[in-house]
Amino acid sequence: MKRIALINDLSGFGKCSLTAAIPAISVMGIQACPLPTAVLSAQTGFENYYCDDFTDRMDYFIDEWKKMDVSFDGIYSGYLASPLQIDKVLRFLEEFEGENTLYLADPVLGDQGKKYHVFSEELLAGMKKLTLKADVITPNLTELCFLADEDYAEVIKHKKDCDYDKIIQGICEKILVRAERKQTIIVTGIIREEAGKEYVGNVTVSEKEKFYLEAPYFGRSFSGTGDLFASIISGALVKGLSIREAIEKASDFLEEAIEDAVKENIPSNHGVQFEKYLFRLL
């Protein structure tokens, strides 16, 4: 059985991070091996939550797994609770990244033009360093702008332009030229407007290809959808699917789950009822 290490937080409520990644990757027939970066009572979008930072315990996982002589087909890093955790992930890569290991980095920094509470210039500098080592990165548009030192407000002024996806592709190319390996960037959750209708899509850029895929936008966003997207991408690529096939698989899964959540009027912080649709990942 293939195996993916999941370096992310564990939130009791919010259906995100590890509580989203573990079932999605497991149902795809891949062993999910979590390394918590923090344990939270609820994801940080809630008004109140308790957070236990796991920075000083991450090395114990690395040391014990090293003793077990385990290997990983994939490594996926997400929410990092502090800049100090950048070095922990870098150490993990040094210890466990093999020649054929896929590394996907989701640079959790902000959304909709706003910084998450964990954001700092030190964390951003570390995330820039970390993402250069990844085979795939999955930033949303806000995070892409942070990584490329672009002004988010200026970029979204073009969301009604017919060449909006090309503008975003150009930003991706600024990052690709700095990467330490052949890299694919998948920019998630891009909202585009045309003829009074809104669409949500993903811009994908690599050395070999550039494309944009979109679906109808239901007017709301939900906790954990980015985590589910990145998890499914990781699993699909480890199983040998192409980038396009992986994105289509993740997008189809999320479209149905999001549409259902909108109909059920689920609070955004609670996330989508993805459990009902896991069978589609078999």
Beta strands, then each sheet from edge to edge (+ up, - down):
strand 1: 3-11
strand 2: 31-40
strand 3: 51-53
strand 4: 74-77
strand 5: 102-105
strand 6: 110-111
strand 7: 114-115
strand 8: 136-137
strand 9: 184-194
strand 10: 197-205
strand 11: 210-216
sheet 1: 3+ 2- 1- 4- 5- 8- 9- 10+ 11-
sheet 2: 6+ 7-
end
